[in-house]
Each structure stands twice: as structure tokens, then as C-alpha cells.
Amino acid sequence: MKPDSKSSPQSEPQELKEALHLNKLILESAGEGIYGIDLEGMTTFINPAAEKMTGYSAQEMIDNCQHKLVHHSRPDGTPYPQEECPIYAAFRKGKVFHTSEEVFWRKDGTPFPVEYVSTPIYENMKLKGAVVVFKDLTERKRAEEEIQCLRRQLELENAYLNEEVLDAQAYGDIIGGSPALETLLRQIAMVGPTDASVLITGESGTGKELVAREIHNRSSRSSRTMIKVNCASIPKELYESEFFGHVKGAFTGAIKDRAGRFQLADGGTLFLDEIGEVPLDLQSKLLRVLQEGTFERIGDEKTLQADVRIIAATNRSLKEEVETKRFRQDLYYRLNVFPIEVPPLRSRKEDIPMLASSFLELASRKLKLPLPKLTQANMIALQGYDWPGNVRELQNVIERAVITSRSGKVSFNLAKENKQYPAAKAKQADAKVSILTEEEMKLRDRENILNALNQCNWKITGTDGAAEQLAMKPTTLHSKIKKMGLKRPS
């Protein structure tokens, strides 16, 4: 009779050896950390992945208390008693425990976040210990923190955009084709793609913020929001909070954490409008952020970092402010890496027709009013005014004209506008102006009337007639034509 080959006593030890060897290979190849503990909490085995993660060798772990070695404290460093440990509870209560908000401690004393499952081990229906399978969550936590950081940044930027009213953005891009403006645009094209600090100077109302936005839009940071700070509108006691933020309870009225403008602008551009208004005692803190890229919120010991490009603007002469000790010289040089001066509107009057037409359409759309028509006489009036309030004044005048226009006709009261800008008018008093003789005035008047007549094909009265274009009565125009001896070309 042949022996049963399936249950041959001689083959069982060999099969057992192979099974044990296979189990060993599985344990050694597993990517998760695995170790076993007995009913006393002593380590019975440990795989290579667990050795690598904890820094302990198998020789150091086996027959030693696993809890004292790698699980003795909570994430905040406070002691973790064995009686509260889920790993021990597995073999004491005979239940499987899964945890993902704890840390294990390495041999070098540093913690790492873990997710683990502690499963009881039975032999002949009796508890013998537990096996723990764990993962190092360091990379996952880092990725989650980065996602949370990006989410917070987007939330901050959205909150900022909801709060901020961007008047300049509502009026489109820089408009015009004058030589002065072409020079400005060449400067923007040069400095835009770089990360250099820019100092924009120019009179009030020239469009310094528009220039700043155009620089930002041409930079590698254009996908982020350009954060604006109007330094002239911040109360002195709130400057530091506005720039750097504060934590809840830092001072009376600090009812919640608040991000400062540097934190909001991280990775993007910070536009410091009216930089000359920053108090002298805060300028050193501002300089530190620009040089080192670090700052602290009020009431917070944690140092934050900010990767920010600075664009500053002022209508003051910062050089004079430095000479009079009202502005730090080192901060001035840090800001003035690439200076740009925005020309006043009176030095680029060629751009007035394009600007006026654009503002007219935008104002009409914004106010939901009919679009009036600008006549040649309107344009001559606009170009004959010196615009001490610059582009902003022109914008306001056009918007007011849209509101007051009747029957599609536009009129301006620029004499009244002059009274609103006495300081700017005084600045221009010493400037050289072109003075015309009486004969030259007559020639200019004659040329203007001829231009209107030719443009209207010598139609004098009615809609689109020369009289309407020149904003004068038809009888007055007939009289002037006769007096000047003007005749329609054959």
C-alpha cells in the first residue's frame, strides 16, 4: 500500500519551512511598517520598513517596550499613558483599532505623523498580543498643508477683491499714442517681466495705479492678484496691522486673526500707493521685509515669509524727503531700483480725444444713459484746458457731462474746474506758455471754421452741421463766413 503523499510526515517540516520563509519575505517586502507585541507590550518582531521609519534596529526593538520607544507622547509632546493607547487596547479588549491623528517618535527624538491599524493576535482562542501595521504620513501631510495654504491664499485674495473698489481697473488700459506715452510704455515693457522694485512718480490723477497694474500684468506674477495699499488713508496706529496683520487679542479691537497685505500678496505684487506717507518709525520695519522677506504679525512670535514684488508710487519728491530726513535713504534706494515718471495730461494733449471718447462710452454704459456725441468744438475746448487734475479730472468732467447732457449735446464748464485746483494752477504759473497775437488768433479761428465746414461738407445748419460742431448759432457762423470771405471749393 502506497503512503499518502499529501500528508507525508517527511514533507511537513519542509512545507513549514517554506511557509515561514515566504512569510518572512512578505514582511520584509512590505512598504508599511509592521511590528508585533506580546501581552506585556514587548516587541516580538519588526520588519525592515518599520526599522527604516523609526530609526531603531530589530535588535534594539525586540524584547523592549514598544510604547516607551516610539509611542510615548502625543503630537503636542504631552505624555501618552499606556492605558490610553489604542495599540495596547487591541490585545486587552480583543478589538481592531484604526488611528490616523497620532505620531510615532524616531530614535533621534523627532516625531512623524502616522496612520496605523492595531489588530489582536489569537492562538487557540486566546489573546497572545497584537500586530501593528503603520504608514508614515509626512508627505501626505505636507501636501495637505500646501493645498490648505493655497486655499487660504485664494480665500484671502477673494476677500480682498470683494473689499477693494478698483476705480482705475474700471476704466481699462492705458490709452493714447503721444510721444510722452510711448516713452512710458517702453519703460513698462522693459521692467515688467523682471522682479525689480519700481518707483512710480507723477502728479495726482496721472494714472500711477494703471501703470502699476500694467507692470504687474506683464510680469511672471500676473496670475496672482496685485494687492494695493493706499498709505495715505491708513491711521498711524494701524499701519503695522495693515502691513503685517495681527492675531486675535493682540490689542483692543483685535477680535479675530487678520492677514496683513504682505501675507495677501505672497507670490504676487504689492502696490504701495502714496509711499511717502508711511511714518518714519515704521519705515525700518518695512525695509526689513523688503530686504529679508520675513515679518511677524502683531501679537505673534512666529516669523512668516513673503515673496513679494514691490511697486511704489508717490506724488512727492522722495529725494527731497530724504534730504529733509522725513524719509529713510536706505528705503528710498531699495524702492527706486527702476524709476518711472508718469507725464501729466497737459504734456500729452494729443491723447485727450482718445481718452475723452473712451471715458464717454464707459460713463454712458456705467450710468445707463444715452451716448452723447463730442463735437469738434468740444475737443478744442478739452485740448485748450491745462488739466491740473490730470486724467482723473478729465474722467470726472466727462462723466458729469454725460449726466448733464441734453438732446445728445455735451457742454463743459472748464472755467469752473480751474477753481478746484488752485495748488496745481500755481505750480504751472511759472511754466512757459504759448502767447498768440491778435492776427494769429484770427488765423486759428479761420482755420478752425474751415476744418468744421469741410468735415461737414459745408452743411451749416441742422444735425451734424458745422454750427453744431462749433457749438455756435447758425446766424453767427454765416456772419463769420461772410466776414472772413470763406467760399466753398468748386
Secondary structure as UniProt FT lines:
FT   HELIX           5..7
FT   TURN            9..11
FT   HELIX           12..29
FT   STRAND          33..38
FT   TURN            39..40
FT   STRAND          42..46
FT   HELIX           48..54
FT   HELIX           58..61
FT   HELIX           66..70
FT   TURN            75..76
FT   HELIX           82..84
FT   HELIX           86..93
FT   STRAND          97..105
FT   TURN            107..108
FT   STRAND          111..123
FT   TURN            124..125
FT   STRAND          126..136
FT   HELIX           138..163
FT   HELIX           167..170
FT   HELIX           179..191
FT   TURN            192..193
FT   STRAND          198..201
FT   TURN            204..205
FT   HELIX           208..217
FT   TURN            220..223
FT   STRAND          226..230
FT   HELIX           231..233
FT   HELIX           236..238
FT   HELIX           239..244
FT   STRAND          245..246
FT   TURN            248..249
FT   TURN            252..253
FT   STRAND          258..259
FT   HELIX           261..264
FT   TURN            265..267
FT   STRAND          269..273
FT   HELIX           275..277
FT   HELIX           280..292
FT   STRAND          294..296
FT   STRAND          303..305
FT   STRAND          309..314
FT   HELIX           318..323
FT   TURN            324..325
FT   HELIX           329..335
FT   TURN            336..337
FT   STRAND          338..341
FT   HELIX           345..347
FT   HELIX           349..351
FT   HELIX           352..367
FT   HELIX           376..383
FT   TURN            388..389
FT   HELIX           390..404
FT   TURN            407..408
FT   HELIX           414..418
FT   TURN            419..420
FT   HELIX           422..427
FT   TURN            428..430
FT   HELIX           438..455
FT   TURN            456..458
FT   TURN            463..464
FT   HELIX           466..469
FT   TURN            470..471
FT   HELIX           474..484
//
